[in-house]
Amino acid sequence: MRGAAHPEMWELKEVEGDVPADTPDVIRIATQDGGVTMLRPVAKLFDDTVTLRFGEGDWAVWNIVHLDGPEHPMDIHMTDFQMLTRRQWPLTNGNVPGFDMTLGATPTPLPVPSAGRPIDAITAGRKDTWVVKPGEWVSILGELAGATGSFMYHCHILDHEDHTMMRPFVVLPKPLLAFHAGHGGGHH
């Protein structure tokens, strides 16, 4: 975003309060109840602080929002996930209208996305890699069980993975999680 040579992958966290429309890196999305959710990156690069921490055995819903650029085969290590929903914003010339690449932001809220492509029998199964198309918001559910440690999630396009689209997350035994500030906010 903002003129980057490679696509970027952001971990987002909800922000509260009044944020000027021309603020870079703020994504605004209209909600079903007429409100607006505002999201801002808490991490963009691989070496940024780990913000996603889970207890072993936790279930987690991950939301992948793709506003601009090519399809991304997103891979989450450690466990398989199942798709819950796939929503879609309309595209103009392959981009979501309202997303300003120069700001890396949506100065006005994106509308509530409509239903996306159907979740067919192949897509409905548990897997670790999901193809996310431009304008899609995919929600997936997985149980983080069977292992602890540091794991990765990333785009499976090698050039994207090597430059800007890989981030770590941590799964800890639940007794240790209390010493690490909880789940990291639950925003993905």
Buried (B, 14 or more C-beta within 10 A) or exposed (E): BEEEEBBBBBBBBEBEEEEEEEBEBBBBBBEEEEEEBBBBBBBBEBEBEBBBBBBBEBEBEBBBBBBBBEEBBBBBEBBEBBBEBBBBBEBEEEBBEBBBBEBBBBBEBBEEBEEBEEBEEEBEEEBBEBEBBBBBBBBBBBBBBEEBEEBBBBBBBEEBBEBBBBBBBBBBEEEEBEEEEEBBBBBB
